[in-house]
Amino acid sequence: MKALGLIVEYNPFHNGHLFHIEAAKQTVMPDVVIAVMSGNFLQRGEPALVNKWYRTEMALLGGVDIVVELPYRFATQKAETFALGAVSILNALNCDSLCFGSEDGDINSFLNTRSMIEENNEQFQQYINRYIKSGISYPTALKYAFNDLAPTDEMVNLSKPNNILGYHYIEAIDKLCSPIKAFTIKRKNAEYHDEHFASETIASATSIRKALFSNKGDIDRFVPISTKDLLIKYIDDFQEFHQWENYWPLLKYRILHAANSELKEIYEVEEGLENRFKNAAIQSQSFQQFMQSIKTKRYTWTRLQRACLHILTNTKKVDMLTQIETPSYLRLLGMSEKGRNYLNQQKKSLQLPLISKVSSFHGNGNLDLELDLKASKLYALGLSEPYQTRLLDLDFRKPPIILKR
Amino acid sequence: MKALGLIVEYNPFHNGHLFHIEAAKQTVMPDVVIAVMSGNFLQRGEPALVNKWYRTEMALLGGVDIVVELPYRFATQKAETFALGAVSILNALNCDSLCFGSEDGDINSFLNTRSMIEENNEQFQQYINRYIKSGISYPTALKYAFNDLAPTDEMVNLSKPNNILGYHYIEAIDKLCSPIKAFTIKRKNAEYHDEHFASETIASATSIRKALFSNKGDIDRFVPISTKDLLIKYIDDFQEFHQWENYWPLLKYRILHAANSELKEIYEVEEGLENRFKNAAIQSQSFQQFMQSIKTKRYTWTRLQRACLHILTNTKKVDMLTQIETPSYLRLLGMSEKGRNYLNQQKKSLQLPLISKVSSFHGNGNLDLELDLKASKLYALGLSEPYQTRLLDLDFRKPPIILKR
């Protein structure tokens, strides 16, 4: 059976995602589609709108056959680490291909870029370090360093977010010596951060979330009916969507009451940030206000959001940096009948242990899995009671969703 | 000038307190009355109904001339440490006398008890340790050990909470070799924990708080009009009174996300409690429910409440146990004109530095003062915005209240 891999967040699953799956299927004609998906917290250091189980169901109803979780240690990281974690999982699941969306849309541009950077890697790293030392953020340093290497028209524009991710997928395939063949599909219409509805049927997840939180603008034309139904069900079940502001009282408390020495132990809290955080927290009445007052040229909004998330989950440098470089398990969140057949067929050749239910796997003391569970508990604390309690222990007990169709 | 000392919490100030002040004044005819008062958190490990500034004003309007704060390190402790901290402060302020309320009401009983225990101290401690080892709480062990010493009718009943405190005041005066002369006045009518209104004009603070939180029962006959006015003003200014439930979301978050090794560092979190706390927290939707599920024969409710408070303020064993045994400053919260005259007169003979405004004293790195400030920040986090921000930094900036009359 031929397996196509996707790397996704589905926050929430919308028509652009549906289009991508359909286009990818037409390109490689797979037997099954496997998505590795961020859990309750996303690459930008944000809580997902709805929990991983609802997003898994959206994915299955949208045509994905197997959904596996990208562990917290990889999901909440810069593009390079995120990509390495995600590609490792697809590789361990014996995927044949990976199809990603990009602003560029031509896989050769990515391969050319990768070759060029690999050939000039030493110089590339020197450029990056020089820019970082001058006080600018990592993504900007990457972009400048790439420009300094004098790229041609046959290479991708590394200032576009999906191109950057795509580049790192190719790099990860290389690093892992994986047989996965990469494809890319040009993203339709919506720019990644576009906050407005620009097309008839496709809008960015950002603009959809904005519409949901503001109660302005109808999202019906931009999402499959299954997504719409699940979003309504989420409100029925948990009363609200998740957003950073829900976690602000906890973050403020923690920043104000942690010792400086404790904050310094947290992953991505670099020297000096702890004081900056404390001074800003005492004066801020909302997460937005807090973020506005801590951002600097050196640290992107995303980078600081991730640091805040790690403070909340109490994730330390030692938790993130002393583990092996790639994921150590496959956490199955959901599957279709076809997906189940694939997993049965592959059972003996999967390259990592498959976890169906954490309560059965628990006790092995896997640090990455502990991080996932801590993150899920935190995610629940963004809700009020009794919804909070309903979600608090769910991840520990819940078996994968099985879609019959 | 002759100074009478009182040790108080005033949660809130009521007619019983007024009666005590008047009776004490008649007994010793002082020039000034000095109260050492717990700050925002009390001996039972609870947040005070209203903040220390409002309670200071109640005290000044009730006839107290000087209000000095009992630091967190002493205020949130078992009777022995609470008493030592409070008596030290009255001693450092050169008080001539201390008058405390008790169930017993006869100072000779206390002095006899103190002599007897001092003479049999070694045996007394052995008895206490034996009972504690058998798995009962410290206060119960104390009571049993005392009974084993075969007390006579001329001694106090050490199973009554105010008698126990009184005993420790006498003990502290002894330990400090203080010239303070102790008096006691029998408490009128209300038992300490009495939850019902039993008298015409005097009710326990517990029953008054209960009436305030339940909005049932009129408190007017039990508190001076000044207290009533200040309680109404508190609601105007901050929208609600403080109670443990306000802090439950923060406590639950902290218990669930602290590492076991971190919880074990917290003062009063003894071996094994950290797991008990974690298991109970995940299943509890309120502080009451949580407390019900963690209490054991070994640990009193009060003891566990204090442990919870220390978790919230992130107060470690090292913060509480490695400091000198007595307070290191006098934090002035308020004074009358007469109080100001007394302090001016005593200026050069006060035995500890007097802090009028923390922002002027800050930077000396006094650990006890840091604890007080952390506790005040936490206290503010029990309110919603914008009230929270109004209170958050207050303790750092606010000068003492001066009552003109």
Interface residues (C-beta under 8 A of the other chain):
Chain A: P249 L250 K252 Y253 R254 L256 H257 A258 A259 E262 I282 Q283 Q285 S286 L312 T313 N314 K374 K377 L378 L381 E385 P386 Q388 T389 L392 D393
Chain B: P249 L250 K252 Y253 R254 L256 H257 A258 A259 E262 I282 Q283 Q285 S286 L312 T313 N314 K374 K377 L378 L381 E385 P386 Q388 T389 L392 D393
